[in-house]
Amino acid sequence: MKLRKLYTGNVVYGELPEGCKLCLRGLKTVVFVTGLCPRDCFYCPLSAERRGRDVFFVNERPSRGIEDVIAEIASCGSRGMGVTGGDPLAKLDRTLAVIEAAKGFYGKNFHIHLYTSGKTLTHSVLRKLEEAGLDELRLHPDPRDVERVLEVLEKGQPQFKVGFEIPVLPGTVKETLEFLEIISQCECVSFVNMNELEFSESNSESLKARGYKLSNDWRSAEGSRETAIRVLEEAEKRGLRLSLHFCPALSKDRYQVRLRLYKRGVLSAMPHELVSDGGTILKALIAEGCENAPPLLVFRGRLGLETSVLSAEIAGASYQVLEELPDYFRTLLNIV
């Protein structure tokens, strides 16, 4: 297997997991089943709004139930979804219901991957995930629980793809390689995703207390990328059986999220709204008391009537350009 760098900055040894292929094209909807988790990782980047709380989101949207999940997937034109948390298995019935509903509505080719600590993973849970239609399982167990998780996988022999997903702690080349050697002995495990260690508002103090420093991109930890590359290079030298994938922190914003929002904008934009190359929504806001605007473009002389920039220009109306994100909330970015 060869080591290669993708245009997104991701580095791959072997085969890129199917879930990642769709994510990097903005074709995955993220379903946050719950913020509850049996682990308490010091590097967990979840916000205070979600961490440790039983909340349900689909992308940025608070979800009231499965209907919201189905609707948001359609709004984004997604070809798959990632089920995450917290730990989705902490709310197993909810997780199974979401997977079954998405598969039932969008068909068997709709790709679903799920992240879990594996703390509550059993043979019975594996069977239930299989029956629900899961395509890919990604594990991040406590180091002390790895052996048990591997035993469950070996005895259960799941039919879906199984991999591990870990953050790359700077300076842990030796430890990471030892971990990879251990899990590579399990035939059920086919890949490992290595994520660049991220700083967030919720974990920054914990990371700093352990000596980690923020890099120049104001997002990742110094040394995480370099450690991952050294691991990948050594894995290639050893001819490791596992496929490995390093995912940079910036890749999530630049490709996974931005492309998903761009597609959502294209699919949800009103006739008077323009989707910019950057994926934002642009439109004209007619100024209050605009004397030269045709009556049809002014509603009771109030600020707030929206129309296209082209229409406002043709009408000679005084206007401001309104820029929004094409997310569920239509987050306002700028008024010029």
Contacts in CASP RR format, 6 or more apart in sequence:
PFRMAT RR
TARGET T0000
AUTHOR 0000-0000-0000
METHOD contacts of the structure
MODEL  1
MKLRKLYTGNVVYGELPEGCKLCLRGLKTVVFVTGLCPRDCFYCPLSAER
RGRDVFFVNERPSRGIEDVIAEIASCGSRGMGVTGGDPLAKLDRTLAVIE
AAKGFYGKNFHIHLYTSGKTLTHSVLRKLEEAGLDELRLHPDPRDVERVL
EVLEKGQPQFKVGFEIPVLPGTVKETLEFLEIISQCECVSFVNMNELEFS
ESNSESLKARGYKLSNDWRSAEGSRETAIRVLEEAEKRGLRLSLHFCPAL
SKDRYQVRLRLYKRGVLSAMPHELVSDGGTILKALIAEGCENAPPLLVFR
GRLGLETSVLSAEIAGASYQVLEELPDYFRTLLNIV
1 13 0 8 1.000
1 14 0 8 1.000
1 15 0 8 1.000
1 236 0 8 1.000
1 239 0 8 1.000
1 240 0 8 1.000
1 243 0 8 1.000
2 13 0 8 1.000
2 14 0 8 1.000
2 236 0 8 1.000
3 11 0 8 1.000
3 12 0 8 1.000
3 13 0 8 1.000
3 232 0 8 1.000
3 233 0 8 1.000
3 236 0 8 1.000
4 11 0 8 1.000
4 12 0 8 1.000
4 13 0 8 1.000
5 11 0 8 1.000
5 12 0 8 1.000
6 12 0 8 1.000
6 16 0 8 1.000
6 24 0 8 1.000
8 24 0 8 1.000
8 248 0 8 1.000
8 251 0 8 1.000
8 254 0 8 1.000
8 255 0 8 1.000
9 248 0 8 1.000
9 251 0 8 1.000
10 16 0 8 1.000
10 20 0 8 1.000
10 24 0 8 1.000
10 245 0 8 1.000
10 246 0 8 1.000
10 247 0 8 1.000
10 248 0 8 1.000
10 251 0 8 1.000
11 228 0 8 1.000
11 229 0 8 1.000
11 232 0 8 1.000
11 245 0 8 1.000
11 246 0 8 1.000
12 243 0 8 1.000
12 244 0 8 1.000
12 245 0 8 1.000
12 246 0 8 1.000
13 232 0 8 1.000
13 235 0 8 1.000
13 236 0 8 1.000
13 240 0 8 1.000
13 243 0 8 1.000
13 244 0 8 1.000
13 245 0 8 1.000
14 243 0 8 1.000
14 244 0 8 1.000
15 190 0 8 1.000
15 191 0 8 1.000
15 243 0 8 1.000
16 243 0 8 1.000
16 245 0 8 1.000
17 113 0 8 1.000
17 136 0 8 1.000
17 161 0 8 1.000
17 163 0 8 1.000
17 191 0 8 1.000
17 193 0 8 1.000
17 243 0 8 1.000
17 245 0 8 1.000
18 111 0 8 1.000
18 113 0 8 1.000
18 135 0 8 1.000
18 136 0 8 1.000
18 161 0 8 1.000
19 28 0 8 1.000
19 80 0 8 1.000
19 82 0 8 1.000
19 111 0 8 1.000
19 113 0 8 1.000
19 135 0 8 1.000
19 136 0 8 1.000
20 193 0 8 1.000
20 245 0 8 1.000
20 247 0 8 1.000
22 28 0 8 1.000
22 78 0 8 1.000
22 79 0 8 1.000
22 80 0 8 1.000
22 111 0 8 1.000
23 255 0 8 1.000
23 256 0 8 1.000
24 251 0 8 1.000
24 255 0 8 1.000
24 256 0 8 1.000
24 259 0 8 1.000
25 255 0 8 1.000
25 259 0 8 1.000
26 78 0 8 1.000
26 255 0 8 1.000
26 256 0 8 1.000
26 257 0 8 1.000
26 259 0 8 1.000
26 260 0 8 1.000
26 263 0 8 1.000
27 77 0 8 1.000
27 78 0 8 1.000
27 79 0 8 1.000
27 80 0 8 1.000
27 259 0 8 1.000
27 260 0 8 1.000
27 263 0 8 1.000
28 78 0 8 1.000
28 79 0 8 1.000
28 80 0 8 1.000
28 81 0 8 1.000
28 82 0 8 1.000
28 111 0 8 1.000
28 256 0 8 1.000
28 260 0 8 1.000
29 58 0 8 1.000
29 59 0 8 1.000
29 69 0 8 1.000
29 72 0 8 1.000
29 73 0 8 1.000
29 76 0 8 1.000
29 78 0 8 1.000
29 80 0 8 1.000
29 81 0 8 1.000
29 82 0 8 1.000
29 260 0 8 1.000
30 57 0 8 1.000
30 58 0 8 1.000
30 59 0 8 1.000
30 81 0 8 1.000
30 82 0 8 1.000
30 84 0 8 1.000
31 57 0 8 1.000
31 58 0 8 1.000
31 63 0 8 1.000
31 69 0 8 1.000
31 81 0 8 1.000
31 82 0 8 1.000
31 83 0 8 1.000
31 84 0 8 1.000
31 98 0 8 1.000
32 50 0 8 1.000
32 55 0 8 1.000
32 56 0 8 1.000
32 57 0 8 1.000
32 58 0 8 1.000
32 84 0 8 1.000
32 85 0 8 1.000
32 86 0 8 1.000
33 56 0 8 1.000
33 83 0 8 1.000
33 84 0 8 1.000
33 85 0 8 1.000
33 86 0 8 1.000
33 88 0 8 1.000
33 91 0 8 1.000
33 94 0 8 1.000
33 95 0 8 1.000
33 98 0 8 1.000
34 54 0 8 1.000
34 55 0 8 1.000
34 56 0 8 1.000
34 85 0 8 1.000
34 86 0 8 1.000
34 87 0 8 1.000
34 88 0 8 1.000
34 90 0 8 1.000
34 91 0 8 1.000
34 94 0 8 1.000
35 46 0 8 1.000
35 50 0 8 1.000
35 51 0 8 1.000
35 52 0 8 1.000
35 53 0 8 1.000
35 54 0 8 1.000
35 55 0 8 1.000
35 85 0 8 1.000
35 86 0 8 1.000
35 87 0 8 1.000
35 90 0 8 1.000
36 52 0 8 1.000
36 53 0 8 1.000
36 54 0 8 1.000
36 86 0 8 1.000
36 87 0 8 1.000
36 90 0 8 1.000
36 91 0 8 1.000
37 44 0 8 1.000
37 52 0 8 1.000
37 85 0 8 1.000
37 86 0 8 1.000
37 87 0 8 1.000
37 90 0 8 1.000
37 117 0 8 1.000
38 87 0 8 1.000
38 90 0 8 1.000
38 117 0 8 1.000
38 119 0 8 1.000
38 120 0 8 1.000
39 87 0 8 1.000
39 117 0 8 1.000
39 119 0 8 1.000
39 140 0 8 1.000
39 142 0 8 1.000
42 203 0 8 1.000
42 206 0 8 1.000
42 207 0 8 1.000
42 210 0 8 1.000
43 167 0 8 1.000
43 169 0 8 1.000
43 197 0 8 1.000
43 198 0 8 1.000
43 203 0 8 1.000
43 206 0 8 1.000
43 207 0 8 1.000
44 51 0 8 1.000
44 202 0 8 1.000
44 203 0 8 1.000
45 198 0 8 1.000
45 199 0 8 1.000
45 200 0 8 1.000
45 202 0 8 1.000
45 203 0 8 1.000
46 52 0 8 1.000
46 85 0 8 1.000
46 86 0 8 1.000
46 200 0 8 1.000
46 202 0 8 1.000
47 200 0 8 1.000
47 201 0 8 1.000
47 202 0 8 1.000
48 201 0 8 1.000
48 202 0 8 1.000
49 55 0 8 1.000
50 57 0 8 1.000
50 85 0 8 1.000
50 86 0 8 1.000
51 86 0 8 1.000
51 202 0 8 1.000
52 86 0 8 1.000
54 91 0 8 1.000
55 62 0 8 1.000
56 62 0 8 1.000
56 63 0 8 1.000
56 64 0 8 1.000
56 65 0 8 1.000
56 94 0 8 1.000
57 63 0 8 1.000
58 68 0 8 1.000
58 69 0 8 1.000
58 72 0 8 1.000
58 73 0 8 1.000
59 72 0 8 1.000
59 76 0 8 1.000
59 260 0 8 1.000
59 327 0 8 1.000
59 328 0 8 1.000
60 327 0 8 1.000
60 328 0 8 1.000
60 329 0 8 1.000
61 68 0 8 1.000
61 72 0 8 1.000
61 327 0 8 1.000
61 328 0 8 1.000
61 329 0 8 1.000
63 69 0 8 1.000
63 72 0 8 1.000
66 97 0 8 1.000
66 98 0 8 1.000
66 101 0 8 1.000
69 81 0 8 1.000
69 98 0 8 1.000
69 101 0 8 1.000
69 102 0 8 1.000
70 101 0 8 1.000
70 102 0 8 1.000
70 105 0 8 1.000
72 328 0 8 1.000
73 80 0 8 1.000
73 81 0 8 1.000
73 102 0 8 1.000
73 106 0 8 1.000
75 264 0 8 1.000
75 267 0 8 1.000
75 268 0 8 1.000
75 328 0 8 1.000
76 260 0 8 1.000
76 263 0 8 1.000
76 264 0 8 1.000
76 267 0 8 1.000
77 263 0 8 1.000
77 264 0 8 1.000
77 267 0 8 1.000
78 260 0 8 1.000
79 109 0 8 1.000
79 110 0 8 1.000
79 111 0 8 1.000
80 102 0 8 1.000
80 106 0 8 1.000
80 110 0 8 1.000
80 111 0 8 1.000
80 112 0 8 1.000
81 102 0 8 1.000
81 110 0 8 1.000
81 111 0 8 1.000
81 112 0 8 1.000
82 112 0 8 1.000
82 113 0 8 1.000
82 114 0 8 1.000
82 115 0 8 1.000
83 95 0 8 1.000
83 98 0 8 1.000
83 99 0 8 1.000
83 112 0 8 1.000
83 113 0 8 1.000
83 114 0 8 1.000
83 115 0 8 1.000
84 114 0 8 1.000
84 115 0 8 1.000
85 115 0 8 1.000
87 115 0 8 1.000
87 116 0 8 1.000
87 117 0 8 1.000
87 118 0 8 1.000
87 119 0 8 1.000
87 120 0 8 1.000
88 94 0 8 1.000
88 95 0 8 1.000
88 114 0 8 1.000
88 115 0 8 1.000
88 116 0 8 1.000
89 95 0 8 1.000
89 116 0 8 1.000
89 117 0 8 1.000
89 118 0 8 1.000
89 119 0 8 1.000
89 120 0 8 1.000
89 121 0 8 1.000
89 125 0 8 1.000
90 120 0 8 1.000
92 120 0 8 1.000
92 125 0 8 1.000
92 128 0 8 1.000
95 114 0 8 1.000
96 128 0 8 1.000
96 129 0 8 1.000
96 132 0 8 1.000
99 112 0 8 1.000
99 114 0 8 1.000
99 129 0 8 1.000
99 132 0 8 1.000
99 133 0 8 1.000
99 134 0 8 1.000
100 132 0 8 1.000
100 133 0 8 1.000
102 110 0 8 1.000
102 112 0 8 1.000
103 110 0 8 1.000
103 112 0 8 1.000
103 132 0 8 1.000
103 133 0 8 1.000
108 133 0 8 1.000
111 135 0 8 1.000
111 136 0 8 1.000
112 133 0 8 1.000
112 134 0 8 1.000
112 135 0 8 1.000
112 136 0 8 1.000
113 134 0 8 1.000
113 135 0 8 1.000
113 136 0 8 1.000
113 137 0 8 1.000
113 138 0 8 1.000
114 129 0 8 1.000
114 134 0 8 1.000
114 136 0 8 1.000
114 137 0 8 1.000
114 138 0 8 1.000
115 138 0 8 1.000
115 140 0 8 1.000
115 165 0 8 1.000
116 137 0 8 1.000
116 138 0 8 1.000
116 139 0 8 1.000
116 140 0 8 1.000
117 139 0 8 1.000
117 140 0 8 1.000
117 141 0 8 1.000
117 142 0 8 1.000
117 145 0 8 1.000
118 139 0 8 1.000
118 140 0 8 1.000
118 141 0 8 1.000
118 145 0 8 1.000
118 149 0 8 1.000
119 141 0 8 1.000
119 142 0 8 1.000
119 145 0 8 1.000
121 139 0 8 1.000
121 149 0 8 1.000
121 152 0 8 1.000
122 152 0 8 1.000
123 152 0 8 1.000
123 155 0 8 1.000
123 156 0 8 1.000
126 152 0 8 1.000
126 153 0 8 1.000
126 156 0 8 1.000
126 158 0 8 1.000
129 137 0 8 1.000
129 158 0 8 1.000
129 160 0 8 1.000
130 158 0 8 1.000
130 159 0 8 1.000
130 160 0 8 1.000
133 160 0 8 1.000
134 160 0 8 1.000
135 160 0 8 1.000
135 161 0 8 1.000
136 160 0 8 1.000
136 161 0 8 1.000
136 162 0 8 1.000
136 163 0 8 1.000
137 158 0 8 1.000
137 160 0 8 1.000
137 161 0 8 1.000
137 162 0 8 1.000
137 163 0 8 1.000
138 163 0 8 1.000
138 164 0 8 1.000
138 165 0 8 1.000
138 193 0 8 1.000
139 149 0 8 1.000
139 162 0 8 1.000
139 163 0 8 1.000
139 164 0 8 1.000
139 165 0 8 1.000
140 164 0 8 1.000
140 165 0 8 1.000
140 166 0 8 1.000
141 149 0 8 1.000
143 179 0 8 1.000
146 179 0 8 1.000
146 182 0 8 1.000
146 183 0 8 1.000
150 182 0 8 1.000
150 183 0 8 1.000
150 185 0 8 1.000
150 186 0 8 1.000
150 189 0 8 1.000
153 162 0 8 1.000
153 186 0 8 1.000
153 188 0 8 1.000
153 189 0 8 1.000
154 186 0 8 1.000
154 187 0 8 1.000
154 188 0 8 1.000
156 188 0 8 1.000
157 188 0 8 1.000
158 188 0 8 1.000
161 190 0 8 1.000
161 191 0 8 1.000
162 188 0 8 1.000
162 189 0 8 1.000
162 190 0 8 1.000
163 189 0 8 1.000
163 190 0 8 1.000
163 191 0 8 1.000
163 192 0 8 1.000
163 193 0 8 1.000
164 183 0 8 1.000
164 189 0 8 1.000
164 191 0 8 1.000
164 192 0 8 1.000
164 193 0 8 1.000
165 192 0 8 1.000
165 193 0 8 1.000
165 195 0 8 1.000
166 176 0 8 1.000
166 179 0 8 1.000
166 192 0 8 1.000
166 193 0 8 1.000
166 194 0 8 1.000
166 195 0 8 1.000
167 194 0 8 1.000
167 195 0 8 1.000
167 196 0 8 1.000
167 197 0 8 1.000
167 198 0 8 1.000
167 224 0 8 1.000
168 176 0 8 1.000
168 194 0 8 1.000
168 195 0 8 1.000
168 196 0 8 1.000
168 197 0 8 1.000
168 224 0 8 1.000
168 225 0 8 1.000
168 227 0 8 1.000
168 228 0 8 1.000
168 231 0 8 1.000
168 246 0 8 1.000
169 197 0 8 1.000
169 224 0 8 1.000
169 227 0 8 1.000
170 197 0 8 1.000
170 212 0 8 1.000
170 221 0 8 1.000
170 222 0 8 1.000
170 223 0 8 1.000
170 224 0 8 1.000
170 226 0 8 1.000
170 227 0 8 1.000
171 223 0 8 1.000
171 227 0 8 1.000
172 227 0 8 1.000
173 227 0 8 1.000
173 230 0 8 1.000
173 231 0 8 1.000
173 234 0 8 1.000
176 194 0 8 1.000
176 227 0 8 1.000
176 231 0 8 1.000
177 231 0 8 1.000
177 234 0 8 1.000
177 235 0 8 1.000
180 192 0 8 1.000
180 231 0 8 1.000
180 235 0 8 1.000
180 240 0 8 1.000
180 242 0 8 1.000
180 244 0 8 1.000
181 240 0 8 1.000
183 189 0 8 1.000
183 192 0 8 1.000
183 242 0 8 1.000
184 240 0 8 1.000
184 241 0 8 1.000
184 242 0 8 1.000
189 242 0 8 1.000
190 242 0 8 1.000
190 243 0 8 1.000
191 242 0 8 1.000
191 243 0 8 1.000
191 244 0 8 1.000
191 245 0 8 1.000
192 242 0 8 1.000
192 243 0 8 1.000
192 244 0 8 1.000
192 245 0 8 1.000
193 245 0 8 1.000
193 247 0 8 1.000
194 228 0 8 1.000
194 231 0 8 1.000
194 232 0 8 1.000
194 244 0 8 1.000
194 245 0 8 1.000
194 246 0 8 1.000
194 247 0 8 1.000
195 246 0 8 1.000
195 247 0 8 1.000
195 249 0 8 1.000
196 220 0 8 1.000
196 221 0 8 1.000
196 224 0 8 1.000
196 225 0 8 1.000
196 228 0 8 1.000
196 246 0 8 1.000
196 247 0 8 1.000
196 248 0 8 1.000
196 249 0 8 1.000
197 207 0 8 1.000
197 212 0 8 1.000
197 220 0 8 1.000
197 221 0 8 1.000
197 224 0 8 1.000
197 249 0 8 1.000
198 219 0 8 1.000
198 220 0 8 1.000
198 221 0 8 1.000
198 249 0 8 1.000
199 207 0 8 1.000
199 212 0 8 1.000
199 214 0 8 1.000
199 218 0 8 1.000
199 219 0 8 1.000
199 220 0 8 1.000
199 221 0 8 1.000
204 214 0 8 1.000
207 221 0 8 1.000
212 221 0 8 1.000
212 222 0 8 1.000
213 221 0 8 1.000
213 222 0 8 1.000
214 220 0 8 1.000
214 221 0 8 1.000
214 222 0 8 1.000
215 221 0 8 1.000
215 222 0 8 1.000
215 223 0 8 1.000
215 224 0 8 1.000
215 225 0 8 1.000
217 249 0 8 1.000
217 250 0 8 1.000
219 249 0 8 1.000
219 250 0 8 1.000
220 248 0 8 1.000
220 249 0 8 1.000
220 250 0 8 1.000
225 246 0 8 1.000
225 248 0 8 1.000
228 246 0 8 1.000
229 246 0 8 1.000
231 244 0 8 1.000
232 244 0 8 1.000
232 246 0 8 1.000
235 242 0 8 1.000
235 244 0 8 1.000
258 278 0 8 1.000
258 279 0 8 1.000
261 279 0 8 1.000
261 325 0 8 1.000
261 326 0 8 1.000
261 327 0 8 1.000
262 275 0 8 1.000
262 278 0 8 1.000
262 279 0 8 1.000
262 326 0 8 1.000
264 326 0 8 1.000
264 327 0 8 1.000
265 275 0 8 1.000
265 279 0 8 1.000
265 281 0 8 1.000
265 326 0 8 1.000
266 275 0 8 1.000
268 326 0 8 1.000
269 275 0 8 1.000
269 281 0 8 1.000
269 326 0 8 1.000
270 283 0 8 1.000
271 308 0 8 1.000
272 283 0 8 1.000
272 284 0 8 1.000
272 306 0 8 1.000
272 307 0 8 1.000
272 308 0 8 1.000
272 311 0 8 1.000
273 281 0 8 1.000
273 282 0 8 1.000
273 283 0 8 1.000
273 308 0 8 1.000
274 281 0 8 1.000
274 282 0 8 1.000
274 283 0 8 1.000
274 308 0 8 1.000
274 309 0 8 1.000
275 281 0 8 1.000
275 282 0 8 1.000
275 326 0 8 1.000
276 282 0 8 1.000
276 323 0 8 1.000
279 326 0 8 1.000
280 323 0 8 1.000
280 324 0 8 1.000
280 325 0 8 1.000
280 326 0 8 1.000
280 333 0 8 1.000
281 323 0 8 1.000
281 324 0 8 1.000
281 325 0 8 1.000
281 326 0 8 1.000
281 330 0 8 1.000
282 309 0 8 1.000
282 321 0 8 1.000
282 322 0 8 1.000
282 323 0 8 1.000
283 306 0 8 1.000
283 307 0 8 1.000
283 308 0 8 1.000
283 309 0 8 1.000
283 321 0 8 1.000
283 322 0 8 1.000
284 306 0 8 1.000
284 307 0 8 1.000
284 308 0 8 1.000
284 309 0 8 1.000
284 311 0 8 1.000
284 312 0 8 1.000
284 317 0 8 1.000
284 319 0 8 1.000
284 320 0 8 1.000
284 321 0 8 1.000
284 322 0 8 1.000
285 303 0 8 1.000
285 304 0 8 1.000
285 305 0 8 1.000
285 306 0 8 1.000
285 319 0 8 1.000
285 320 0 8 1.000
285 321 0 8 1.000
285 322 0 8 1.000
285 335 0 8 1.000
286 293 0 8 1.000
286 297 0 8 1.000
286 298 0 8 1.000
286 303 0 8 1.000
286 304 0 8 1.000
286 305 0 8 1.000
286 306 0 8 1.000
286 307 0 8 1.000
286 312 0 8 1.000
286 317 0 8 1.000
286 318 0 8 1.000
286 319 0 8 1.000
287 303 0 8 1.000
287 317 0 8 1.000
287 318 0 8 1.000
287 319 0 8 1.000
287 320 0 8 1.000
288 301 0 8 1.000
288 302 0 8 1.000
288 303 0 8 1.000
288 304 0 8 1.000
289 298 0 8 1.000
289 301 0 8 1.000
290 297 0 8 1.000
290 298 0 8 1.000
290 301 0 8 1.000
290 317 0 8 1.000
290 318 0 8 1.000
290 319 0 8 1.000
292 315 0 8 1.000
292 316 0 8 1.000
292 317 0 8 1.000
292 318 0 8 1.000
293 312 0 8 1.000
293 315 0 8 1.000
293 316 0 8 1.000
293 317 0 8 1.000
293 318 0 8 1.000
294 315 0 8 1.000
294 317 0 8 1.000
297 305 0 8 1.000
297 307 0 8 1.000
297 311 0 8 1.000
297 312 0 8 1.000
297 315 0 8 1.000
297 317 0 8 1.000
298 305 0 8 1.000
298 317 0 8 1.000
299 305 0 8 1.000
306 322 0 8 1.000
307 317 0 8 1.000
307 319 0 8 1.000
309 319 0 8 1.000
309 321 0 8 1.000
312 319 0 8 1.000
320 335 0 8 1.000
320 336 0 8 1.000
321 334 0 8 1.000
321 335 0 8 1.000
321 336 0 8 1.000
322 332 0 8 1.000
322 334 0 8 1.000
322 335 0 8 1.000
323 332 0 8 1.000
323 333 0 8 1.000
323 334 0 8 1.000
323 335 0 8 1.000
323 336 0 8 1.000
324 330 0 8 1.000
324 331 0 8 1.000
324 332 0 8 1.000
324 333 0 8 1.000
325 331 0 8 1.000
325 333 0 8 1.000
END
